[in-house]
Amino acid sequence: MHQAASRRRRILLLAYSLDIGGMERVILDLAHGLDPSRFEVFIGCIGRAGEWAGTFRYPNNLRVFGHEGRPNLRLLREVAGWARACGVDLVHSHNSSGLVFGYPVARWLRLPIVHTMHGHDRGADGHRLLDWVEGWMSRHVDLYVPVSLELEAIHARRVLPVLNGVKVPGRLAPSAGGSAAGFTIGAVGRMVPLKNHALLLEVFARLVRDYPNARLELLGAGPELPRLRESADRLGISLSCRFHGAEGEVGRFLGRCDIFVLPSLSEGTSVALLEAMAKGRICIASDVGGNRGVIQHLHDGLLFASEDGHDLFDKLVWAMERLGTEEGEQMRRNAWRTVAIRFPLEGMIEAYRRIYEELLRAGSDVRSVDPGGAE
């Protein structure tokens, strides 16, 4: 490990890409939020650069390896060589791709490693051996950081949850102005099966028959996007449904939405949900994982039974009927307050700062880590 006290400590954030998504938002917010007089941040993308790569403020500290498929020794050497050349002091891996490369590189270079699990993505390719390897690595990192209490189940040696955080405006944003006469439903996220946008399309097809001026807007790219477009055509909602792909800024997009829906089959602490609540949108989320740790049902949002289209339909009607009413406005205020108090970006960054400093000071002995902002 590099011991020079005269320079900033160098942190390597390792993930698959900087595509549009909650994990990627956390990585960029962390990279930009750490005190630059104390830390220098490098980002390694194992796969592709992703749509948000151009927003990283330190492009010379970004490396894209362009790898697809399973780990191999050549790429491990390439990642390790770059980390050594950069003088990295600590590796912070994110989700499976970051872990399966970050763990061996950290051990090879004798560096501490923190691993953040943003959601259940292990074993996605159906390869049992790789699934087992990822599980073993997760249990043997120096610190395992789930982003919600629901992701704590893995039996790592050292576990410390740090809840995601987002930027919160100083006051409640204005409503989008929708009513039963016309309103917009929005969703943000990667277009992958886990996010379950197909259910939202099916439910919206029922809703628009009763409320023909309703609109559905979806922001995000991914492998499911072509199939979802085809589904919208098949359901006859193409004129009322718009897919923005990767184009568009999340904050501006949410500002146009009256109701935000997160229909995922599994979630950690969803950054998209936090951003929508911080904007004061009426939020409806599936009753899974970290969602139930964010939303208090009927107080600052609504939860629906996962995969239950009838329940989601009922919740959408409930939310629509309260747009512009005092009850709806109170829910918007409560949502904004929840994020401001429990999920501020500053708290997340401070928690990771303390983790980094304690781990760098203690080497691989992190039993004394007390990040304060972590929960």
Buried (B, 14 or more C-beta within 10 A) or exposed (E): EBEEEEEBBBBBBBBBBBBBBBBBBBBBBBBBBBEEEEBBBBBBBBBBBBBBBEEBEEEEBBBBBEBEEEBEEEBBEBBBEBBEEBBBBBBBBBBBBBBBBBBBBBBBBEBBBBBBBBBBBBBBEEEEEBBEBBBEBBBBBBBBBBBBBBBBEBEBBBBBBBBBBBBBEEEBBEBBEBBBEBBBBBBBBBBBEBBBBBBBBBBBBBBBEEBEEBBBBBBBBBEBBEEBBEBBEEBEBBEBBBBBBBEBEBBEBBBBBBBBBBBBBBBBBBBBBBBBBBBBBBBBBBBBBBBBBBBEEEEBBBBBEBEBBEBBBBBBBBBBEBBBEEEBBEBBEBBBBBBBEBBBBEBBBBBBBBBBBBBBEBEBEBEEBEBEBBB
